[in-house]
């Protein structure tokens, strides 16, 4: 909590206490049955203001000194003894106020004169509630501070975990792509310059734009298009992938690199050289709803049909970035692998 706001809250609290005390005085008719504004402003207001000032002074001695430096760093017994000591110190102040200052203003709280013991009781009674109020506020502030620090630690932990998961995206794909482009250059293929350009776009997106928590959906779609194009180039045109986008993507945002694992998994474990069973990738955007549907025929020559660590990583990232805002269905059937992902792009 900012210090200025903290200061204003405390000032506001004591002004409200003063207002409440004055309203009680008005309601109980402390000046008699006939109300007199002049007497009220010249007697009741200064007396009640002095009483509140004494209570505030006691409160802050307890809140700022006794609780943090005696109670929290010592024992309860030391704190109780310190409280008694402060009340003893305050007793002459209350005696002075009741016996000299208030009568000069025109106010007398008690018919008889105070002795020291009675002044002690008055000081204790006037501040009894303030003692517990200080304890409550102090420990509430400690709880709030601990909670805020815990949230910072958790956010840093999640940030670190997300960075780690993101760093695991695409390593094998990049190596394979570089090898494919190297093969094209050896063959002096006309597709080599285009492939290098698309690879540079993929790397730029991964290294720069993916640092942001959310990126324009259009950029993510362009990135996927480049990845798919590189796959087709690497397979020398013998790669059948139908990628379709339905809906407007200009004003939507999404977490970067959140979809690539599904595409890579289809490349790695799916059949993409069969024109009759191409990899089908459909992206649908409807207002705030994002929908990815991916279907590919499973390559039976591959033993790993679950997709490996890539899908585990993306499931974890989805849980961290879109908690309670996404639905993911991964359905490995007998010969077909289906992924169905829905994301609420905004709260």
N, C-alpha and C positions, 0 to 999 in steps of 0.2 A: 504494500500500500504506500502510495506516495506521501511524503511528509506533509506537504501542504494540505492534501485531502484529510490526512489523519488529524492535523491541527484544526481544520474547519469542523470536522465531526465532533471533536471534543468541545470546542467553543459552542457549537450548536446544542450539544447535550446539556451543558450547564445553563445555557439560556433557557432551554425548555424546562429544566428543573426550577429555575427562578420563576418562570411563568406559572408553573404548576403551584408553587408555594404562594405566589401572589393571588392566584385564583382561589385557592383554599382560604386565604385571608379574607378575600372579598366575600366568599360564601359564608364564613363563620362570623362575620361582623365584628372584627377585632376592635373597631373604633366605636362600637355602639350600634344602636338601631338606625341612626341617621348617618348616611355615608357622606364623607367630606373629602373631595379630591385633593384639596390642599394638604390636609392632615395625612392622607394616604401617601401622597408623593413625598412629603417631608419626614414622615415617621416610618410607615410600614415598608416602603420601598428601600430606603437605606439600611434598615435593620435586617430585612430579609436578604439583601444583597451581601451584607457583611457575613451573615450566617452561611450563605452559599459559598462565599470566598474562603471562609475557614474550612468548610467541608472539602472544597476543591484542593486546598493546600494539603490537608491531611491525606486525601485520596492519592495525590501525585507523589507524596513522600512514600506512601505504601507501595504504589504501583511502579514507580521508577527506581526506588532505592531498596526498600525492604524485601519485596518479592524477588527481584532478579539477583540481588547480591547477598541476601541473608537466607531466604527460604530455598531458592534453587541451587545455591552453592553451599548451604549449611544444613541445618536440621530444623524440624518443625518447632522444637523447643526453643532454639535460638530466635526463630521468627516470632513466636508468641512473646518471649521476653522483650524483644525489640519493639513489638507493638505496644506492650505495656509501658515501655520506656517513652515511646513517642506520645502516648496518651498523657503520661505524667508531665511531659514537657508542654503539651497543649493545654493542660489544666489551668495554669496561670493566665494563658491567653483568653480562655473562656471566662475565667474569673474577671479579668480586666474588662472584657466586652460586656458582661452581664452587670457588673457593679459600677462601672464608670462610663463607658462609651454609650451604651444604650440609654441610661438615665439622662445623659446630656442631650440626646436626641429627643427624649420625651417618651421612652419606652421602658417598661419594667416587666420582665418575664415572670419573676417570682415575688411573692409578698415578703418573704424573709431574705436576709442577706445570705450569700453563699459562703460556705467554708471550703477548705481545700478538697475534702473528700467529696462534697456535693459537686464541686467543679469537675472533679475526676469523673463522676457518674454522668454529668452533663456532656463532657467531652466524649465519653464512651458511647452514650446513647445517640449523640448527634452523628457519630461516624461508624456505628456498628454495621449498617448496611453497606457503607463505602468500603469496608474491609473485604467483604465477600464480593462486591462488585469489582474491586481491583483484582482479586484472585481469578474471578471468572474471565475478565477481559484479558489478563495476562496469559492464561492458559489457552484461551481461544486464539490469541495471536500466535502463540507457539504452535498450536495445531495447524493454523493456516500457513505458517512459514514452512513447517515440515511437509505439509501437503504440497505446497508450491514447489519446494525443492525436489520432492518425489516426482512430481509431474515433469520437471525439467530433466531429471535423470532418466525417466521413462521415455521422454521424447528423444533425448540424445541416444538412448539405447535403440529405439525404433529407427532413428535416422541412420545409425551405424549398421543396423541389421539390413535395412533397405539398401544401403550403399553396397553392402557385401553381396546381397542377392542380385543386385543390378550388375555388379562386377562379374558375376558368373554367366551373364548372358552372352551367347554367341561365340565363344572361343573356338570351338571345333568348326563352326560354320565359316568363320573368317579364314582359318587355315585352309579349308577346302576351297574356298573362293579364290584365295591367292594362288593356290596350286592350279586351279582351272584357268585363271588369267595368264599365269606363266606358260601353261600349255598352249594357250591361244597365241601368245607372243612368239613362241618357238615356231608355230605354224604360220606366223605372219598373217593371222586372221584379221579381217577388217572389223570384226567385232571386238577386238582387244581394246582399242581406245574407248569405245562406249562402255565396256565393262569396267575399265579403270575409272571412268567418270562416275559411274553408278556406285562403285566401291567407295570412292572419295566422299560421295554424298552420304552413304551409309555411315562411314566413319565420322564424318562431321556431325551428323545427328546424334550418334552414340556418345561422342566426346563432349559436345557443347550443349545442345538443346536438352539432352536427357538429364542434365544437372538440375533442371527445374522440377519442382514437384508435379506440376501439370503443364502440358504443352497443348498447342492447338491440335485438335483431332485431325485436321487436314494434313499437318506435318507427319503425324503418326501413319496416316494412310499413304502418304508419299514414300515414307520409309519402307513400309511393307511392299509397295509396288516395286521399289528398287531391289529389295531382297528377292522378290519373286522373279524379276527380270534377270537378276544375276544367276538364279537357279536355272532358268531356261537357257541362258547363254552357256553356262557350264555344262549343260547336258546337250549342247549343240542342237537345240531345237526339239530334242526328243523328250520334252517335259510338258505334260498336259495339266495345266492349272487354270481353273476358272475363278477369277477374283472379281467380285461384283460389290459395289457400294450403292445403297439405296437410301436416299434422304439427304438433307442439307447438313454439311459438316463445317461450314464456315465459322460459326460462332460457338462451337462446342470445344471443350477441353477434356483431356484424359491423361492419366499417368503414363509417362513415356516407357517404352519397351515392355508394356504389359501384355502385348499380344504376340510378340515374336516367337515365344516359346511354343505356342500352339502351331504356328506355321512351320517352325523348324522340326517339331515332332512329326508333322505330316511328311516332311521331306525325308526324315531319317528312317521312319518306320512304315511309311506308306508306299503305295504303288502309284507312280506318277508318269510312267512311260506307256500306259495303256490309254489310248484315246477314248475307249468306250467307258472307262472308269476313271475320269480325271479327278484330281483333288478339287473339291468344291468349297469355296470360301465366300460366304455371304455376310456382309456388314450392313446392318440396318440401323438408321438413326431416326428416332421419332421424338422430337422435342428434347426432353431430358433423358430419354431412354436409349441406351446403346445395346445392340444385340449382335453378337458374333455367332455364326453357325458354320461349323467346319465338319466336313465329312471326307474321309479317304478310305480306300480299300487297303487292308492290312497286308503288308508283305510277309507272307508265311515263312519266308526264309529267315526272317529276323526272330530271334528267340525272345527279345524283350518287347513285350506288347504294351507295357504300362507307360512308356514314355520317359522313364528314368528320372533323374534329379531335376531336369528342366521344368517339368510340370509340377513337381513338389515346390520348387522355388516360386513359380508364378502363383500357385495357390496360397503360399505364405504372403506374398506381396499383396495379393488381392485382399487377404484378411486384414493386413495392416493398413492399407490405403483406403479400402472401401468396406469397412466393417458395417454389417447390416445393410449394405447398399449394393450387393451383388449376389447373383445366383450362378453357380457353375455346375454344369452337368458334364461329366466325362464318362462316356459309355463305350467301352471296348466290347463290341459284339464279336460274333464268330469270325467274320471276315471283313468287318467294317468298324472303323474308329470314328466316333462322333464326339464333338465338343460343342457345347451350347452355353454361351456366356451372356449374361445380362447384367448391365451396370446402370445404376442411377447416377448420372454424371454430376448431379448437384443435390445438396440436402433439400 
